[in-house]
Amino acid sequence: HETESRTTQEQLMVIARILEPRGDARCILGTSPQQMSRAAEGLERRGISVVPLAARAVLWPRSSHSLNWWRWLIPSSQARTVSRDVLYEAAAWPYYRSQGWLR
């Protein structure tokens, strides 16, 4: 668990710096479901194989109830948070690609 980074990109750099001297090229990546693919690709571009382990979040539950995505369209604090996360990821992908951090 690292505590010095402020962004996903900084976290990926720190993780790579931790693993490299140890000769580790594989790690378990625990992060939120909405950030998993971006974080995994960022590590894989650094030559680190990822075993994804999506963290359970109150707002992104792993249950049959979460399959009812349409409930996120009904105004609620959960719907607002999910919308914010979706918009964040929609902006993060092009930004990370423009920086050369992702394909």
Stockholm file with secondary structure:
# STOCKHOLM 1.0

chainA/1-103         HETESRTTQEQLMVIARILEPRGDARCILGTSPQQMSRAAEGLERRGISVVPLAARAVLWPRSSHSLNWWRWLIPSSQARTVSRDVLYEAAAWPYYRSQGWLR
#=GR chainA/1-103 SS CCCSCSSHHHHHHHHHHHHGGGTCCEEEEEECTTTHHHHHHHHHTTTCEEEEEECCBTTBCCSGGGGCGGGGGSSSHHHHHHHHHHHHHHHHHHHHHHTTSCC
#=GC SS_cons         CCCSCSSHHHHHHHHHHHHGGGTCCEEEEEECTTTHHHHHHHHHTTTCEEEEEECCBTTBCCSGGGGCGGGGGSSSHHHHHHHHHHHHHHHHHHHHHHTTSCC
//
